[in-house]
Amino acid sequence: MYETYYGLSAKPFQLRPDPHFFFGSKGHKRAMAYLEYGLSQGEGFIVITGEVGAGKTTLVRNLLNKIPTDQIVAAHIVNTSLDPEDTLRMVVSAFGLPFEGASKAELLNRLEQFLRGVDRQGKRALLVIDEAQNLNARTVEELRMLSNFQTDDRSLLQTFLLGQPEFRATLHSPGMQQLRQRVIASYHLGPMDAQETRAYVEHRLATVGWKGDPSFDDAAHAAIYAYSGGIPRKTNTLMDRVLLMGYLEELHAFTEADINEVVRDISEEFQLPDAVGEPDPASMPGELRTLDQRSGDRRSGSGASVEILDERMMRLEKSIVSVLSILKKIVATPQGAAAQHMDNQE
């Protein structure tokens, strides 16, 4: 859609983590150095924390892309809202091993034999746990126990733990002393500053062939940073919408006002509708006020819900109108080009 309009080879601001777009901010370069150091040690736990959308997963995928597949066997677990009893099954499954109907002892033996086989091939096994903040203490302990698999001179399994800042509280809780002793590298990935955010935007655009169209003035970049706070995912969300608006409005130069307009649209979409038409109880007569107090929950569950439904319907209608506008533009573009071609022939 807007990629063709601006002459780009692909969407530059997709939400899916893609190491192809990796941008080495100061924080990301330092985190990468910690990961590379930890990986070179071949044992223990490496912990990377950061806010939602800070780029933790992209960081690890970029690291794994740099490692030849004949040197490492990696498993990635994202669903961490698990009971401790399910943790081992998830790990076994992540490495591609059968797990259904097996007891815990059988699973442990199966995993150990697999890890020893990997070691005999001259490879190393790496387990990447994403969203580690969802792990409870017992689940973390299950993961720690897996690090006991080792030969006489080296560990058979290394683990990366990626999580939001609250995981640090779990890590420093009283029962986590044994795990902390096995953490060989830890880093908190903070947001980018304003200058890095601008460089990040231009880097992702340049990666897909951007030649300066569209352009963004200094105030526009300041507005982008003000909204995103230097968080890559928030920057991607905003910029994708900005380019879509630019395509619909046929813009080639973005200003602060353009960015703020998109920010308002995003804010309105995720804003809870206010209750409308609620009388002030203090202004009611005594009997009505009593009835209002008795039926407060029922009223908020019926009348207010109808108003919320109306609000949602209005927003849905706006979304449909917007989609129709996009479809009309897509359909009309080749027709307009064909008509212009015919006029030129005449």
N, C-alpha and C positions, 0 to 999 in steps of 0.2 A: 504494500500500500504506500506508505510515505517513503519507504526505501527507494522505490522507483522515482518518486517525485523529486527526491533530493539526490538521486544518483548514487545511492549507497548499495553495497553488495549484499547486505543482510541487516537485520534489526540490531542496532548497537546497544540497546538497553533492555535486553531480555532479563527476566528475573532468575532463570535457571543458571546455577553456577557453571561457568564455562572458563576453564583455564586459558583458553585462547585469548580472552580479554583481560588476563591478569595484569593489574597495575601495581607497581612496586612503590607504594607510599613509604615514608620513613618507618611507620609502624609495621607495615606488611613485610618490608625487607628485614626488619629486626626479628619478627616472628618467624620468617622463613629461615633465618640463620639459626634460631633456636631449634626448629624442626630438623634441619639438616644435621646439626650437632647431635641431637638426640638420636636420629636415625643412624648416624655413624657409630654410636655406642652399641646398637643392636640389642638393647635390653631395657627393662623397666618401663615406666610410664612417662609420656610427654603430655602436658596439659596446656591447652590453649583456650582462653576464655575471651569473650567479647560480647557486645550488645547484639541483638537480633539484626541480621543483615550486615554485620561488620566485615564479612568476607572470610570467615573461618573455613568453611567448606571449600571455597574456591582456592584458598591457600594450600590446603592439603592436596587437592586434586592437581594443582600446579606442581607440587612436589612429586607426587606419584608419576606424573607425566614425564618428569625428568629422569626417572629411574628405569633402567632397562627391565623388561618383563622377565628376563631370564635370571634376574637377581632377587626378585621379591615376589611373594604371593600375598596379596592384600585382600582383606574382607572389610566391608563397610556396613555398619549397622546404624540406621536412622531412627527406627521405632524403639525408643528407650523406655516407654511407659509399660514396663514389664514387671511381673512378679519375679522374685529371685529364682523360683523354680523354672521359669521360662528362659532365663538368661542363657544357660548352657545350651539349650536347644537352638536359640537364636544364633549363637556363635557357631555351633556345628553347621547349621543351615547356611550361614553366611560364607563359610568355606566350601560350600557345595557338597557337604556330606549328608547321607541319609540320617534322619532323626526320629521319624515316626515310630511309635511303639517301643522305643528303646528306653531302658532304665537309665538313671543317672550314672551308675557305674559303667554301663555299656557306652554311654555318650562320652564320658571322660576317657575311656580306653580308646575309643574310635578317634577322638580328637588328638590324643597323644601319639597314636600310631601315624596319623596324618602329618603332624608336626615333625616327627622324626624322619618321615619320608621326605619332607621338604628339605630338612637339614642335610640328608644324605645326597640330595641333588645339588647341594651347594647354594641353595636359596635360603631366604629368610621369610618368616611369616609375620605379617603386620595386621593388627586388628584396629580399625578406626571406629570409634564410638562417637556418633554425633548426638547433639541435644543431651549432653551428659547431665545437665541440671535436673533432668527428670528421674535420674537414678536415685534410688533410696540407699541407705547405708548397707543393707544386706546384699543388694545387687552389686554394689561396688566391691564388697568383700568377695563375692563370687568371682568377679573379674580379677581381683588380686590373686586369688587362689590359682587361677590359670597361669599366672606368671611363674608358678613353681615348676612348670614343665621345663626341664633343662638337661643338657648333657653335662659331662664332667667339667667342661670349660666355658660353656656359653648357654644363654637362655634360648628357648625354642620359640618364644612368642613375645613380641613387643606390642604395646598398646598406646594409641593416641586417644586422648579424651578431649573432645571439643564441646564447650558448653557456654551458656550465658553466665554473666558475672555471679549469679547466686550459687553456682557450682563451687565457687571458692569457699563459701560458708560450709558446704558439705565436706569439702576436702579438709577443712580445719576443725571439724567437729572432733570431740574427744576420742571417738571410736575409730578414727581414720589414721592413727599414728603409723601403723604398719604400711599403709598405702603411701603416706607422705614420704616414708623412708625410701620408697622405690621410685619416686618421681625424680627423674634426672634432669628435666628441663621444664620450665613453666613460664608462660608469658600471657599478659593481658593485652589484647588487641583493641586499642582505642579508636575513636573516629578520626577522620582526616581533618586537617585545618582548611581554611578557605582557599588558600593557594593550591593545595593538593586536590581539593574537590574540583577546582577549575581544570587542573591538569588531567584529572581522572575523566571528566566529561570529554575533553578534547582527545584524550587517548582512545577512548572507546569509539568515538566518531572516526578518528583516523584509521582505526583498525579495519573499518568497513569501507574505506575509500573516501572519506570526507575531504573535500577540497575548499572548505570555507563557506559552503552553502548547505544549511543556513548559518548565519552569523549570530553571535550573542555579545551584546555590549557588556561593559564592566558591571553596570547596575543589574543586568540580567543574571550574571554569574553570582553576584552578591545575594540576589533573591533565591537562587537555587540553593546556595549554602544555608541561607536563613531557614529554609524549609527542611532540608535534609539533615542538617547538623553534622555533615561529613560522613554519614552512614551510606555506604555504597548502595544497599538495596533501596533505601528511600530515594536516593538520587536517581536510580534506574527507573523507579516507578514514576517519578515526576517527569523525567526527560522523555520517557516513552509517550506520555500524555501530551507533553509540549510539542513534540514532533507531529503527533497526530493532529493536534489543533492547527499547527502550521500548515499541514497538508490541506485540511478542510478550509482554512481561511486564506490559503495561498500566500503564506508569509515566507519571506526569505531573510528577514532580520528580526531577531527577538529582542524586546526591551524588558525592563523591569515590570511594566504593566502587563505584558503578555504572560510572564511567569506567574505573577500574582493572580491573574485570572484563572489559570489552571489550578493553582493552589486552592483558590476558593471553591472551584468545582469539586476537587478531591475532598475538601473538608466537608462540604455539604453532603456528599454521597455517604460519608461515614458518620454523620451527625445524627444523634437520636432526635426525632421530632419532639418539640415541646407540646405539653398538654394544652389544649385550646378550650376556652369557654368554661374553665373551672371557676365557680363563684368563690368569693372570699368568705370562709365560715364566720369570721368575726362580724360580717355585715348582715348575717341571716337572723331572722327572728328565732327565739329560743327553741320552739318546736321543730322548725325546719333544720336548725343547727344540730339538734339531737338526731333527727332522721338522717342527716348528712353524715354524722359520725358513725351511725350504725351501718350505713350502706356504703361507706367510703371504699371498701375493697371491691364491692360489687360494681360501683360506678366506675372505678379505675379499671376494672376488668372488662366493662362492656362499652360505655361511652367513649372512654379514652382509647380503647382498642380499635373502635370504629374510626376515630380520628387518625390514629396511627396507620390504619389500613388505607384511609384516604390519602394520607401523605405518601405512603409507599406507592400507591397507584399513580399518583401524580409524577413521582420520580421515575416509575416504570415507563409512563407515557413519554417523558422527556428522553429516556434512554432509547425508546423505540424510534422516536423522531430522529434522534442523532444517528442511529443505525441506518434508518431509511435514507438519511441525507448522504451517508457514506456510500450506500449501495447505488443510489442514483448517480453519484459522482463516478463510481466505478463503471457503471453501465454506459453513462453518457460520454466518457472519455474517448473510447474508440470511435463512437459515432461522430463526435465533434472533429476528431482527427480526420475521419473519412470525408466529412463534409468540406473541411478546409482543403483537402487534397483535390476534391472535385472542383472547387472554386478556382484553385490554382490552374487546373487544366483548362477551364473555360476562359 
